[in-house]
Amino acid sequence: MAWIERVTRLKDLERGPRSLLTKREKEVFDLLVQDKTTKEIAGQLYISEKTVRNHISNAMQKLGVKGRSQAVIELIRLGEIQI
Protein backbone atom coordinates (compact mmCIF):
# COMPACT_ATOMS: atom_id res chain seq x y z
CA MET A 1 0.00 0.00 0.00
CA ALA A 2 1.34 3.38 -0.94
CA TRP A 3 2.23 5.86 1.77
CA ILE A 4 -0.50 8.32 0.74
CA GLU A 5 -3.14 5.57 0.89
CA ARG A 6 -2.11 4.69 4.45
CA VAL A 7 -2.29 8.31 5.55
CA THR A 8 -5.73 8.68 3.98
CA ARG A 9 -6.98 5.50 5.64
CA LEU A 10 -5.68 6.67 9.03
CA LYS A 11 -7.43 10.02 8.62
CA ASP A 12 -10.67 8.20 7.82
CA LEU A 13 -10.31 6.09 10.97
CA GLU A 14 -9.65 9.16 13.09
CA ARG A 15 -12.95 10.69 11.99
CA GLY A 16 -14.78 7.75 13.51
CA PRO A 17 -17.62 5.74 12.05
CA ARG A 18 -19.56 7.37 9.28
CA SER A 19 -23.05 6.58 8.18
CA LEU A 20 -23.39 4.45 5.09
CA LEU A 21 -26.25 6.67 3.92
CA THR A 22 -26.25 10.32 3.06
CA LYS A 23 -28.46 12.51 5.21
CA ARG A 24 -31.10 12.62 2.47
CA GLU A 25 -31.03 8.86 1.84
CA LYS A 26 -31.57 8.32 5.56
CA GLU A 27 -34.51 10.75 5.54
CA VAL A 28 -36.05 8.83 2.62
CA PHE A 29 -35.64 5.44 4.32
CA ASP A 30 -36.90 6.77 7.66
CA LEU A 31 -40.11 7.73 5.86
CA LEU A 32 -40.17 4.52 3.85
CA VAL A 33 -40.24 2.41 7.02
CA GLN A 34 -43.18 4.53 8.18
CA ASP A 35 -45.07 3.04 5.20
CA LYS A 36 -44.99 6.28 3.21
CA THR A 37 -45.35 6.07 -0.57
CA THR A 38 -42.82 7.53 -2.97
CA LYS A 39 -45.28 10.34 -3.68
CA GLU A 40 -45.77 11.08 0.03
CA ILE A 41 -42.01 11.07 0.66
CA ALA A 42 -41.46 13.44 -2.26
CA GLY A 43 -44.11 15.82 -0.96
CA GLN A 44 -42.80 15.78 2.59
CA LEU A 45 -39.17 16.37 1.54
CA TYR A 46 -40.03 18.85 -1.26
CA ILE A 47 -38.27 16.76 -3.91
CA SER A 48 -39.52 14.95 -7.00
CA GLU A 49 -40.66 11.34 -6.99
CA LYS A 50 -37.76 10.57 -9.36
CA THR A 51 -35.30 11.98 -6.82
CA VAL A 52 -36.84 9.77 -4.11
CA ARG A 53 -36.40 6.73 -6.37
CA ASN A 54 -32.79 7.80 -7.09
CA HIS A 55 -32.00 8.00 -3.36
CA ILE A 56 -33.48 4.54 -2.82
CA SER A 57 -31.59 3.15 -5.81
CA ASN A 58 -28.29 4.67 -4.65
CA ALA A 59 -28.69 3.14 -1.20
CA MET A 60 -29.56 -0.25 -2.71
CA GLN A 61 -26.38 -0.14 -4.79
CA LYS A 62 -24.28 0.69 -1.74
CA LEU A 63 -25.82 -2.25 0.10
CA GLY A 64 -25.61 -4.65 -2.83
CA VAL A 65 -29.30 -5.57 -2.62
CA LYS A 66 -31.99 -5.79 -5.28
CA GLY A 67 -35.10 -4.42 -3.63
CA ARG A 68 -36.43 -1.86 -1.20
CA SER A 69 -37.42 -4.46 1.36
CA GLN A 70 -33.96 -6.03 1.27
CA ALA A 71 -32.44 -2.57 1.68
CA VAL A 72 -34.64 -1.85 4.70
CA ILE A 73 -33.73 -5.17 6.32
CA GLU A 74 -30.02 -4.59 5.75
CA LEU A 75 -30.15 -1.00 7.01
CA ILE A 76 -31.91 -2.14 10.18
CA ARG A 77 -29.35 -4.91 10.64
CA LEU A 78 -26.52 -2.39 10.25
CA GLY A 79 -28.15 0.03 12.69
CA GLU A 80 -28.54 2.74 10.05
CA ILE A 81 -32.32 3.03 10.53
CA GLN A 82 -34.86 1.93 13.12
CA ILE A 83 -38.49 0.91 12.89
N, C-alpha and C positions, 0 to 999 in steps of 0.2 A: 504494500500500500504506500502510495506516495505521501511525502511529508505533509503536503497541503490537505490531502484527504483526511489524515489523522487529526490535524488541527481543527478542521471543519467538524468532524465527528465529535471531538471533545467539546467544542462550543455548543453543539446541539444537545449533548448530554447535560451540560451545565445549565441550560435553559429549563431543564426538567421535562416531564411528560407533556406532550402536546396532544390536543384532540385530533382524532383522525378526520373529523368533519370540520368544514368551515362553519363559521357562526350561522350563516344563512342555511346551509344544509341541515344543521342541527335544528334550527327553527322549523324547517319544513318537516323533518321527521318527528319532532315533538308534536306537531299538529296532526301528522299522519297517524300516529298512535292514538290520537284522540278521536279517530274515525272520521276525520275531516276529508272531504273530497278534494280533488285537485283544484276545482273551481273555488271552493271555500278557502283553501289555503292561499290561492292567488289573491283573492279579495282581501283576506285578512293581512297579508304581507305587502299589498299594493304592488304586486308583480304579475306578469302574464302567466297563464296556465302553462305555456311552453317553457317558461323559465322554471316553474315548479318542476316540470318533468325533467328538465336538464339537471337540476339540483339532485333529484332522485337518481337519475342515470349516472351522474358523476360519483355519487356515493356508492352505488352498486358496483361500479368499476373498481373503485378503491378497495372494496370488500371482496371482490371476485365472486359475486353472486349474480343470479340471473333474474331475480324477481324482488318486488317490494317486500313481500312477506319474509323472504330469506334475509333481506337487508335488515329489516326490523329485528328479527331474531338475533342476527349477528351483532347488531349494535347494542342490543340489550345485554348479550353475553359479554361484550367488551366493556360494558359500563358507560357507553357513550350516551345512551338515552335510557329513560325509565318509563314504565307504564303505570 
